[in-house]
Each structure stands twice: as C-alpha cells, then as structure tokens.
Amino acid sequence: MTSLLFNICNSSILIFWGAILLFPKTRFSKQLINFPWIPIGISLFYIYFIFISGGLAGADFSNLEGILSLFKNATLESAAAGWLHYLAFDFWVATWIIRHSQRHQIKHLFIIFPLFFTFILGPVGILIYSLVYFVNKKITKAS
C-alpha cells in the first residue's frame, strides 16, 4: 500500500507541475496557484505515512547526528513522508513564485527556469527567482 500511495503522489505531482509551468493562465492552473490544494492533499498522505511509521516521538532534530539517524533508520513509510514533505513545499513555493511574479509583472517565460530549479533543487529555484525579480525590478526602474 505504501508504494502505491507514494507512486500516486509522486506521479500525479508531475501533472500539476506541468499545468502551472506550461499553462499558468488556465482556470485549472489558477485554482492550483491561488489556493494550496496540492500541498493540502499531499499533507494528508504525509500524515498517514508519519502515523503508520510510528510517528516522530524519538526524532532528534536538534543536531546533524539526530537527522542522520532518521535517515539511517528510515522505513518505507518514513522515507515516503520525507519525500512528500519536499513535494508539498516545493509546489507551494512554486505557486508563490508565480503569484509574486504576476503581481510584479514579470513575464512567465522568465520564471520557467526558476520554477524548474524549484522543482529539482528547491532552494536553488528560490535563489534564481530572487535574482530574476531583482534584475527585473532594476530594469523596470531604469525604464
């Protein structure tokens, strides 16, 4: 059951990413962008995986050794929960980037690269988007 649920989440997220990346102006994409439907859905699976893995009562997040121990002692369910954590937050950040870029009138073409990196390397995408934002702001101000 764990693999099936994980595969559903892991595969379906590609559809949602494709929608917001390639068709951000469609009604469907606007619904995904304007409310965290996808992160909420993923969070339900996340809670399920955390629950069946035994919870986080013994987890030590206070130091690197504690984090390493979580990885070394991971089960299928806890690993699935960890990955869903990334999927939910990366998608939420992507929708924030789109909303922010639209508010600041940055062309969607210029945020495709940052969105791609948000999908692949989360924080790197945020960094790239920040550079796009500040360059766009400087160009707009100079005009």
BAVEX-378290 format. One line per 5 residues: number of its first residue (from 1); their letters; for each residue z, y, x of C-alpha. Coordinates in pm, 1 decimal. Each point is the difference from the previous one (the first is absolute). Layout:
NUM) a) Z:Y:X; ...
END
This chain:
1) mtsll) 0.0:0.0:0.0; 82.4:237.8:286.6; -344.7:-31.5:154.6; -174.9:44.1:-333.6; 192.0:317.2:-90.7
6) fnicn) -39.5:135.6:351.0; -375.5:-65.7:-4.2; -35.7:172.3:-337.3; 174.3:311.7:131.8; -169.4:-7.3:338.4
11) ssili) -349.1:-44.5:-147.6; 25.7:227.6:-300.4; 120.3:294.1:209.7; -347.7:6.3:154.7; -150.7:78.0:-341.3
16) fwgai) 240.5:290.1:-50.0; -57.8:133.3:350.3; -375.2:-24.8:-55.2; 28.6:191.4:-325.8; 197.8:292.7:141.8
21) llfpk) -199.1:6.7:323.3; -351.7:-23.3:-141.9; 34.7:125.2:-358.2; 293.0:246.0:-5.8; -136.9:201.0:-292.5
26) trfsk) -25.9:-286.7:-250.2; 250.8:-21.5:-282.2; 135.5:-329.6:136.3; 52.3:141.9:349.2; 158.8:317.2:-133.7
31) qlinf) 255.4:-214.4:-182.2; 75.4:-187.3:322.5; 24.4:324.1:198.2; 211.0:199.8:-243.5; 271.0:-256.3:-72.6
36) pwipi) 137.7:-273.9:227.9; -117.6:-289.9:-218.9; -94.1:-218.2:294.9; 319.9:52.6:203.8; 203.5:-64.5:-316.1
41) gislf) -188.7:-324.7:-62.0; 40.7:-107.8:360.3; 369.6:86.9:-13.9; 51.5:-257.8:-274.4; -141.6:-272.5:224.0
46) yiyfi) 197.7:144.2:291.8; 326.9:-29.9:-194.9; -91.1:-355.3:-100.6; -67.3:-100.9:361.8; 319.9:164.9:124.4
51) fisgg) 199.9:-174.0:-272.3; -138.2:-350.3:63.0; 32.1:42.4:376.5; 374.5:42.3:-40.6; 19.6:376.7:14.9
56) lagad) 88.2:230.7:282.9; 377.0:-45.7:10.1; -1.0:-116.6:362.2; -270.3:240.7:119.4; 86.2:238.3:280.7
61) fsnle) -224.7:305.8:-2.1; 220.2:198.1:238.7; -161.1:-113.1:324.4; -315.3:-155.5:139.9; 165.2:-337.5:58.4
66) gilsl) 90.9:-19.1:-368.8; -358.8:77.0:-99.6; -130.7:-258.8:246.2; 236.6:-255.4:-151.4; -149.4:67.9:-344.2
71) fknat) -346.1:-76.3:134.8; 110.4:-310.6:190.7; 179.8:-142.6:-303.8; -263.7:96.1:-254.5; -94.4:-232.9:-284.0
76) lesaa) -331.0:6.5:-185.8; 167.9:208.1:-269.7; 161.0:251.8:233.8; -323.6:37.0:196.9; -188.4:54.6:-327.1
81) agwlh) 257.1:262.6:-101.8; -39.7:173.1:335.5; -376.7:14.3:-33.2; 18.2:122.0:-360.4; 229.1:276.5:123.1
86) ylafd) -285.9:121.4:221.1; -261.8:-41.1:-273.4; 201.6:204.6:-249.6; 87.4:285.0:233.2; -340.1:24.5:168.5
91) fwvat) -167.0:19.1:-341.1; 247.9:260.8:-120.3; -62.6:208.0:312.8; -375.6:-29.2:-55.5; 32.3:134.9:-353.1
96) wiirh) 215.2:284.5:130.6; -267.8:80.2:260.4; -265.0:11.9:-271.4; 209.0:223.3:-229.4; 93.8:227.7:289.0
101) sqrhq) -358.4:25.2:124.2; -126.5:80.9:-349.7; 264.7:271.0:-42.0; -112.2:152.5:330.3; -370.6:-46.1:-74.6
106) ikhlf) -73.4:-235.9:286.4; -319.0:-195.3:-62.8; 57.6:-367.5:-66.9; -246.5:-89.0:273.0; 242.6:147.4:255.6
111) iifpl) 290.5:-216.9:-111.3; -177.7:-335.6:-2.3; 80.8:-50.4:369.3; 372.3:85.2:-45.4; 16.0:-223.1:-309.6
116) fftfi) -153.1:-288.6:193.2; 262.8:38.5:270.8; 275.1:31.4:-260.1; -112.8:-337.6:-133.7; -14.4:-161.8:344.4
121) lgpvg) 266.8:184.1:202.1; 205.1:202.9:-252.8; 157.9:272.8:212.7; -318.7:49.5:204.8; -182.1:86.1:-323.0
126) iliys) 264.0:259.6:-83.0; -39.4:150.1:347.1; -379.3:12.9:-31.0; 22.8:152.8:-347.5; 240.3:263.2:132.1
131) lvyfv) -253.7:92.7:267.8; -277.0:19.7:-262.5; 222.6:216.6:-218.7; 91.0:245.1:278.0; -357.7:23.6:129.8
136) nkkit) -124.7:60.4:-354.9; 270.4:263.0:-52.6; -99.0:178.0:322.0; -370.8:-8.0:-90.1; 70.1:123.7:-352.5
141) kas) 222.5:277.8:129.9; -267.0:106.7:251.3; -266.6:21.8:-272.8
END
